[in-house]
Amino acid sequence: MKKTILIEPVTRIEGHAKITIDINDNQEVEDARIHVTQFRGFEKICEGRPYTEMPALTSRTCGICPVSHAISSSKACDELLAVRPPKAARNIRRIINLAQILQSHALNFYHLSAPDFVYGFDAPKEDRNIFKLMQTHPNMARDGIALRAFGQKIIALLGGKRIHTEWIVPGGISRVVQDEDAQKILSEVPEAFDIAKRTLKYFRENLHRFKHEIEAFGNFDSLFLSLVNKREQLEHYDGLIKITDAKGNVIANKLDPKDYKSYIGEAVEHDSYLKSPYYIPMGYPQGMYRVGPLARLNNIESCGTPQADIEFEAFKNINNGKPVLGSFYYHYARIIEIIFCIEKIQELLTDPKTFSDNIRSHAKINRLNGVGCSEAPRGILFHDYGSTPDGIITSMNLIIATGNNNLAMNAGVKQVAQAFVDPKNITDGDLNRVEAIIRCFDPCLSCSTHAQGIVSSLIEIRDSQKNIIQTFKRN
């Protein structure tokens, strides 16, 4: 008989989701999907508010990556003003964004994913958590806490506070960097760098334990989409969009993020509040692409900092110089990006231009539309604002990094379920593997959910035995 296996909630991710695995009459996995079950309506909430509020307001979209939203939002507001922030402001924005990426990557690796690497995917579920890790591997747990604290301290010192930073504003930033703050950060760089190198060493040395997972965790052809700079290097704040295919062929390059609507479409599925973006020339769903650390490393020629470039060369050799297709390697790419972030932060904090008191460009509204784009920890992020001549927001469209990966996450869930789930002998470890492919993408579902038209809802009334006795459905 046909049946559905339900995994609810998906654990060790940011936000709320469930996974359904459909079993056919032959007792085979026919399909599997991830359903994002929470809804946030920031695109409507922001309408009618002044543009000056947008960086602070949209950063409330997420408590995990608020800086990313503040960055893309401020860049969209820069476009409304038709200004380019001064060099010092751009440097500080870059540093804060790099710190955000660093601390977010550390959260995923140590707190959410490391229990699987340390104990194995088949370990008892009560052991697969950070608290067990603190008991058995206290040094690793401390490394994770220290690395996150390093990133959050940078955000607090340069942005005003650790969460929902206040000093990123339209036209630049609102506070000059103090030399003593810079020295505090620079003094902690060596320890952060040592932690990152230890983390990468541990991950490499344990890859051989996960051969089967590497082969089946989202290992498929797709496009890869990311920002790159003029030298085809790793870029998180600025740059143009590059799209490559699974063989490394460049499908499109030097695309202006402001024109994203001409090459990125947004589909809506009935069973999820998460939009499904796709590459328009290939159609839906064939235009599936991946974003985030794996896509960024697949799209560059080099990172642009010494140690990260050394590690990047080793990463490229995984698939003999061709794109790395297995989503398990998102974890590897994150650690390389952590190394890059530390090196780049140090570089920018030793640049005299960072300490200029020219930190903000001032203007009135000069355009009625502005698009801001940056790389968030999980991938490329778009903020698109419409405005009145007086600076009141009339429309907003957000394409969140996690949403860009939606088609790929669903393809990954199906692949893992078909590879590991035996309907005749369902084990907790195999269901954990189905969840773990989602953790490879590190979705931040709290900020990524949207809907078009009426928000659908399903209410189930159950008796004391949890049997459904009545159902109400809207839309």
C-alpha positions as CSV (number, residue, x, y, z in Angstrom):
1,M,0.0,0.0,0.0
2,K,1.0,3.6,-0.6
3,K,2.0,5.5,2.5
4,T,3.8,8.6,3.5
5,I,6.6,8.9,6.1
6,L,6.6,12.2,7.9
7,I,9.6,13.8,9.5
8,E,8.4,16.7,11.7
9,P,10.1,18.9,12.7
10,V,13.3,18.8,10.8
11,T,15.9,19.3,13.5
12,R,19.1,21.2,13.9
13,I,18.2,23.9,11.4
14,E,17.0,27.5,11.8
15,G,13.3,27.7,11.4
16,H,10.5,25.2,11.0
17,A,10.0,22.6,8.3
18,K,8.8,19.1,7.8
19,I,9.7,16.4,5.2
20,T,7.4,13.9,3.6
21,I,8.6,10.7,2.0
22,D,6.1,9.1,-0.4
23,I,6.2,5.2,-0.6
24,N,4.6,3.6,-3.7
25,D,2.8,0.3,-4.0
26,N,6.1,-1.5,-4.7
27,Q,7.4,-0.3,-1.3
28,E,9.9,2.0,-3.0
29,V,10.6,5.7,-2.3
30,E,8.7,7.5,-5.0
31,D,9.3,11.1,-3.9
32,A,10.4,13.2,-1.0
33,R,9.9,16.9,-0.3
34,I,10.7,19.5,2.3
35,H,7.8,21.7,3.3
36,V,8.5,25.1,5.0
37,T,5.6,25.6,7.4
38,Q,6.2,29.1,8.8
39,F,5.3,32.3,7.2
40,R,6.8,35.8,7.5
41,G,5.4,38.8,5.7
42,F,8.1,41.4,5.7
43,E,7.5,42.5,2.1
44,K,4.0,43.7,3.2
45,I,5.1,44.9,6.6
46,C,7.6,47.4,5.1
47,E,5.1,49.0,2.7
48,G,4.3,52.5,3.8
49,R,7.4,52.9,5.9
50,P,10.2,55.5,5.1
51,Y,13.3,54.1,3.3
52,T,15.5,55.2,6.2
53,E,14.0,52.5,8.4
54,M,14.7,49.7,5.9
55,P,18.2,48.5,7.1
56,A,17.0,48.3,10.7
57,L,13.6,47.0,10.0
58,T,14.5,44.3,7.5
59,S,17.4,43.1,9.7
60,R,14.6,41.9,12.0
61,T,13.7,39.4,9.3
62,C,16.2,37.1,10.9
63,G,18.1,36.7,14.2
64,I,20.7,34.5,12.6
65,C,21.8,36.7,9.7
66,P,20.5,40.2,10.4
67,V,23.7,41.8,9.1
68,S,23.1,40.3,5.7
69,H,19.7,41.9,5.4
70,A,21.1,45.2,6.7
71,I,23.8,45.1,4.0
72,S,21.5,44.3,1.1
73,S,18.9,46.7,2.4
74,S,21.4,49.6,2.7
75,K,22.7,48.9,-0.8
76,A,19.1,49.1,-2.1
77,C,18.7,52.4,-0.3
78,D,22.0,53.6,-1.8
79,E,20.4,53.0,-5.2
80,L,17.3,55.0,-4.3
81,L,19.6,57.9,-3.4
82,A,21.8,57.2,-6.4
83,V,25.0,57.4,-4.2
84,R,28.1,55.3,-3.7
85,P,29.1,55.2,-0.1
86,P,32.7,56.4,0.8
87,K,35.5,53.8,0.8
88,A,35.6,53.7,4.6
89,A,31.9,52.9,4.8
90,R,32.2,50.2,2.2
91,N,35.2,48.6,4.1
92,I,33.3,48.6,7.4
93,R,30.2,47.1,5.7
94,R,32.4,44.4,4.2
95,I,34.0,43.6,7.6
96,I,30.7,43.3,9.4
97,N,29.3,41.1,6.6
98,L,32.4,38.9,6.7
99,A,32.0,38.6,10.5
100,Q,28.4,37.6,10.0
101,I,29.3,34.9,7.5
102,L,32.1,33.6,9.8
103,Q,29.9,33.3,12.9
104,S,27.0,31.8,11.0
105,H,29.3,29.1,9.3
106,A,30.6,28.3,12.8
107,L,27.1,27.8,14.1
108,N,26.2,25.4,11.3
109,F,29.4,23.3,11.6
110,Y,29.9,23.1,15.3
111,H,26.4,23.3,16.8
112,L,24.2,21.8,14.1
113,S,26.3,19.4,12.0
114,A,29.3,18.4,14.1
115,P,27.3,15.8,16.2
116,D,26.8,13.8,13.0
117,F,30.5,14.0,12.0
118,V,31.6,13.1,15.5
119,Y,29.2,10.3,16.5
120,G,28.0,9.2,13.0
121,F,24.6,9.4,11.4
122,D,23.4,6.2,13.1
123,A,24.3,7.3,16.6
124,P,21.4,7.4,19.2
125,K,19.4,10.6,18.6
126,E,19.9,11.6,22.2
127,D,23.6,11.9,21.5
128,R,23.3,13.9,18.3
129,N,23.5,17.4,19.9
130,I,25.8,20.1,21.0
131,F,25.4,19.2,24.7
132,K,26.7,15.7,24.2
133,L,29.6,17.2,22.2
134,M,30.4,19.4,25.2
135,Q,30.7,16.3,27.3
136,T,32.8,14.2,25.0
137,H,34.7,16.7,22.9
138,P,34.9,19.8,25.1
139,N,37.8,21.4,23.1
140,M,35.8,21.2,19.9
141,A,32.8,22.7,21.6
142,R,34.9,25.5,23.0
143,D,36.3,26.1,19.5
144,G,32.9,26.6,18.1
145,I,31.8,29.0,20.9
146,A,35.1,31.0,20.5
147,L,34.8,31.3,16.7
148,R,31.2,32.5,16.9
149,A,32.1,34.9,19.7
150,F,34.9,36.3,17.5
151,G,32.5,37.1,14.7
152,Q,29.8,38.5,17.0
153,K,32.3,40.7,18.8
154,I,33.3,42.3,15.5
155,I,29.6,43.0,14.7
156,A,29.1,44.5,18.2
157,L,32.2,46.7,18.0
158,L,31.7,48.0,14.5
159,G,27.9,47.8,14.2
160,G,26.6,48.8,17.5
161,K,25.3,45.5,18.9
162,R,25.6,41.8,18.1
163,I,22.1,41.3,16.7
164,H,20.2,43.8,14.6
165,T,23.1,46.2,14.1
166,E,22.2,49.9,14.1
167,W,25.1,51.6,12.3
168,I,24.6,50.4,8.7
169,V,22.5,53.1,7.1
170,P,21.5,54.4,3.7
171,G,24.5,56.1,2.2
172,G,27.1,54.4,4.4
173,I,27.6,53.9,8.1
174,S,26.9,56.2,11.0
175,R,30.0,55.8,13.2
176,V,33.7,56.1,12.6
177,V,35.8,53.1,13.5
178,Q,37.8,53.5,16.6
179,D,41.4,52.3,16.5
180,E,41.1,50.6,19.9
181,D,38.2,48.6,18.6
182,A,40.2,47.5,15.6
183,Q,43.1,46.5,17.8
184,K,40.8,44.4,19.9
185,I,39.7,42.5,16.8
186,L,43.2,42.1,15.4
187,S,44.5,40.8,18.7
188,E,42.0,37.8,18.4
189,V,42.8,37.0,14.8
190,P,45.6,34.5,15.5
191,E,43.4,32.4,17.8
192,A,40.4,32.5,15.3
193,F,42.8,31.4,12.6
194,D,44.2,28.5,14.6
195,I,40.6,27.3,15.3
196,A,39.7,27.4,11.6
197,K,42.8,25.5,10.6
198,R,42.1,22.8,13.3
199,T,38.5,22.6,12.1
200,L,39.5,22.0,8.5
201,K,42.1,19.4,9.6
202,Y,39.5,17.5,11.6
203,F,37.0,17.6,8.7
204,R,39.5,16.4,6.1
205,E,40.8,13.6,8.3
206,N,37.2,12.2,8.8
207,L,35.9,12.5,5.3
208,H,36.7,8.8,4.6
209,R,34.1,7.8,7.2
210,F,31.2,9.3,5.1
211,K,31.8,7.8,1.6
212,H,28.2,6.7,1.1
213,E,26.8,10.0,2.3
214,I,29.2,12.0,0.1
215,E,28.0,10.0,-2.9
216,A,24.3,10.5,-2.2
217,F,23.9,13.8,-0.4
218,G,22.7,16.2,-3.1
219,N,25.2,14.9,-5.6
220,F,23.7,15.9,-8.9
221,D,24.0,18.3,-11.8
222,S,22.8,21.9,-11.3
223,L,23.7,25.4,-12.1
224,F,25.8,27.4,-9.6
225,L,25.1,31.1,-9.1
226,S,27.1,33.6,-7.1
227,L,28.8,37.0,-7.0
228,V,32.4,37.3,-8.2
229,N,34.7,40.3,-8.4
230,K,36.5,41.6,-11.5
231,R,39.3,39.0,-11.0
232,E,36.9,36.1,-10.7
233,Q,37.6,35.9,-7.0
234,L,35.5,35.3,-3.9
235,E,33.2,38.3,-3.3
236,H,30.5,38.8,-0.7
237,Y,29.7,42.5,-0.7
238,D,29.8,43.7,-4.3
239,G,30.6,42.4,-7.8
240,L,28.6,40.9,-10.6
241,I,26.7,37.6,-11.0
242,K,28.2,34.5,-12.6
243,I,26.4,31.3,-13.5
244,T,28.1,28.1,-14.4
245,D,26.9,24.6,-15.1
246,A,27.8,21.2,-13.6
247,K,30.7,20.8,-16.1
248,G,32.2,24.2,-15.3
249,N,30.9,25.9,-18.4
250,V,30.1,29.6,-18.0
251,I,26.4,30.0,-18.7
252,A,26.3,33.7,-18.0
253,N,28.7,36.2,-16.5
254,K,28.9,39.8,-15.5
255,L,25.2,39.9,-14.9
256,D,24.1,43.1,-13.1
257,P,22.2,42.2,-9.9
258,K,19.9,45.2,-10.6
259,D,18.5,43.2,-13.6
260,Y,17.8,40.0,-11.7
261,K,14.2,39.9,-12.9
262,S,15.4,39.3,-16.4
263,Y,17.2,36.0,-15.5
264,I,15.7,34.8,-12.2
265,G,12.1,33.7,-12.0
266,E,10.1,32.9,-8.8
267,A,7.7,30.0,-8.7
268,V,5.4,29.1,-5.9
269,E,4.5,25.6,-4.8
270,H,1.2,24.8,-3.0
271,D,2.9,22.8,-0.2
272,S,5.5,25.3,1.1
273,Y,5.8,29.0,2.0
274,L,9.3,29.0,0.5
275,K,9.5,30.4,-3.0
276,S,11.3,28.4,-5.7
277,P,13.6,30.7,-7.8
278,Y,15.0,29.4,-11.1
279,Y,17.1,30.5,-14.0
280,I,14.6,31.8,-16.6
281,P,16.3,30.8,-19.8
282,M,16.1,27.1,-18.8
283,G,12.6,27.3,-17.4
284,Y,11.0,25.9,-14.3
285,P,12.1,23.6,-12.7
286,Q,14.9,22.8,-15.2
287,G,16.6,26.1,-14.2
288,M,17.5,24.8,-10.8
289,Y,20.6,26.3,-9.3
290,R,22.6,26.2,-6.1
291,V,23.9,29.2,-4.1
292,G,26.0,29.6,-1.0
293,P,29.6,28.4,-0.1
294,L,29.7,25.5,-2.6
295,A,28.5,27.6,-5.5
296,R,30.8,30.5,-4.6
297,L,33.9,28.2,-4.6
298,N,32.7,26.5,-7.8
299,N,32.5,29.8,-9.6
300,I,35.8,31.4,-8.7
301,E,39.4,31.2,-10.0
302,S,40.8,32.0,-6.6
303,C,39.8,33.2,-3.2
304,G,42.1,36.2,-3.0
305,T,43.8,35.7,0.4
306,P,46.9,33.5,0.9
307,Q,45.8,30.6,3.2
308,A,42.3,30.4,1.7
309,D,43.9,30.1,-1.8
310,I,46.0,27.2,-0.6
311,E,42.9,25.4,0.8
312,F,40.9,26.3,-2.4
313,E,43.5,24.5,-4.6
314,A,43.0,21.3,-2.5
315,F,39.2,21.8,-2.7
316,K,39.4,22.0,-6.6
317,N,41.2,18.7,-6.7
318,I,38.2,16.9,-5.3
319,N,36.7,16.6,-8.8
320,N,39.9,17.1,-10.8
321,G,39.4,20.8,-11.3
322,K,35.7,20.5,-12.3
323,P,32.8,21.8,-10.1
324,V,32.3,19.9,-6.9
325,L,28.7,18.6,-7.2
326,G,28.2,16.8,-3.8
327,S,26.3,19.0,-1.4
328,F,28.1,17.2,1.5
329,Y,31.0,19.4,0.5
330,Y,29.1,22.6,1.5
331,H,30.7,21.9,4.9
332,Y,34.1,21.9,3.4
333,A,33.4,25.1,1.5
334,R,32.2,26.8,4.7
335,I,35.4,26.2,6.6
336,I,37.5,27.6,3.6
337,E,35.2,30.6,3.7
338,I,35.8,31.0,7.4
339,I,39.6,31.1,6.7
340,F,39.0,33.7,4.0
341,C,36.8,35.8,6.2
342,I,39.5,35.9,8.9
343,E,42.2,36.9,6.5
344,K,40.0,39.5,4.7
345,I,39.0,41.1,8.0
346,Q,42.6,41.4,9.0
347,E,43.4,42.9,5.6
348,L,40.6,45.5,5.8
349,L,41.4,46.5,9.4
350,T,45.0,47.3,8.4
351,D,43.9,49.5,5.5
352,P,44.2,53.2,6.5
353,K,41.2,54.0,4.3
354,T,39.0,52.1,6.7
355,F,39.6,54.7,9.4
356,S,38.6,57.8,7.4
357,D,35.9,60.0,9.0
358,N,34.2,60.3,5.6
359,I,31.7,57.5,6.2
360,R,28.4,58.6,4.6
361,S,27.0,60.0,1.4
362,H,23.9,62.2,1.8
363,A,21.2,62.8,-0.8
364,K,17.5,62.9,-1.3
365,I,15.6,60.3,-3.3
366,N,16.8,60.3,-6.9
367,R,15.4,57.0,-8.1
368,L,12.1,55.3,-7.5
369,N,13.5,51.8,-7.6
370,G,16.6,50.3,-5.9
371,V,18.0,46.8,-5.8
372,G,20.6,45.8,-3.3
373,C,22.5,42.5,-3.6
374,S,25.1,40.7,-1.4
375,E,26.2,37.3,-0.4
376,A,24.7,36.1,2.8
377,P,26.1,33.0,4.6
378,R,23.7,30.8,2.7
379,G,24.0,32.4,-0.7
380,I,23.0,35.4,-2.8
381,L,20.4,37.8,-1.3
382,F,18.3,40.4,-3.2
383,H,16.4,43.4,-1.8
384,D,14.3,45.2,-4.3
385,Y,12.5,48.4,-3.2
386,G,10.0,50.7,-4.9
387,S,9.7,54.2,-3.4
388,T,7.7,57.4,-3.7
389,P,9.6,60.7,-4.4
390,D,9.4,61.4,-0.7
391,G,11.1,58.1,0.2
392,I,8.1,56.0,1.3
393,I,8.4,52.3,0.4
394,T,5.6,51.3,-2.0
395,S,6.8,47.8,-2.9
396,M,9.3,45.3,-1.8
397,N,10.6,42.0,-3.2
398,L,13.0,39.8,-1.3
399,I,14.8,36.8,-2.7
400,I,16.4,35.2,0.3
401,A,19.5,33.0,0.0
402,T,17.7,29.9,1.4
403,G,14.9,30.3,-1.2
404,N,17.5,30.2,-4.0
405,N,18.4,26.7,-2.8
406,N,14.8,25.5,-2.6
407,L,14.7,23.4,-5.7
408,A,18.1,21.9,-4.9
409,M,17.1,21.1,-1.4
410,N,14.0,19.2,-2.6
411,A,16.1,17.3,-5.2
412,G,18.6,16.5,-2.4
413,V,15.9,15.2,0.0
414,K,14.6,12.9,-2.7
415,Q,18.0,11.6,-3.6
416,V,19.0,10.8,0.0
417,A,15.6,9.2,0.7
418,Q,15.9,6.9,-2.3
419,A,19.5,6.0,-1.4
420,F,19.0,5.3,2.3
421,V,15.4,4.8,3.3
422,D,14.2,1.2,3.1
423,P,10.4,1.3,3.6
424,K,10.5,-2.3,4.9
425,N,13.1,-1.4,7.6
426,I,13.0,2.3,8.4
427,T,15.7,3.3,10.8
428,D,16.2,6.5,12.8
429,G,19.7,6.8,11.3
430,D,18.5,6.8,7.8
431,L,15.8,9.4,8.6
432,N,18.5,11.5,10.2
433,R,20.4,11.3,6.9
434,V,17.3,12.7,5.1
435,E,17.4,15.6,7.6
436,A,21.2,16.0,7.3
437,I,21.0,16.9,3.6
438,I,19.0,19.9,4.6
439,R,21.7,20.8,7.2
440,C,24.2,20.7,4.3
441,F,22.4,23.7,2.8
442,D,22.1,25.3,6.3
443,P,18.7,26.9,5.5
444,C,17.6,29.9,7.5
445,L,13.9,29.4,7.2
446,S,12.9,32.1,9.6
447,C,13.6,34.9,7.0
448,S,13.0,33.1,3.8
449,T,9.3,32.4,3.6
450,H,6.8,34.3,1.5
451,A,3.6,33.7,-0.3
452,Q,1.7,35.2,-3.3
453,G,-2.0,35.9,-3.0
454,I,-4.0,34.4,-0.1
455,V,-2.0,32.6,2.5
456,S,-3.3,29.0,2.6
457,S,-3.9,27.3,5.9
458,L,-4.9,23.8,7.1
459,I,-6.5,23.2,10.5
460,E,-6.8,19.6,11.8
461,I,-9.0,18.7,14.7
462,R,-8.0,15.5,16.4
463,D,-9.4,13.3,19.2
464,S,-7.6,12.1,22.3
465,Q,-6.0,9.3,20.2
466,K,-4.7,11.9,17.7
467,N,-7.1,10.7,15.0
468,I,-8.2,13.4,12.6
469,I,-12.0,14.0,13.0
470,Q,-12.4,17.2,11.0
471,T,-10.3,19.3,8.6
472,F,-10.7,23.0,7.6
473,K,-8.8,24.3,4.6
474,R,-8.4,27.7,3.1
475,N,-7.1,28.3,-0.4
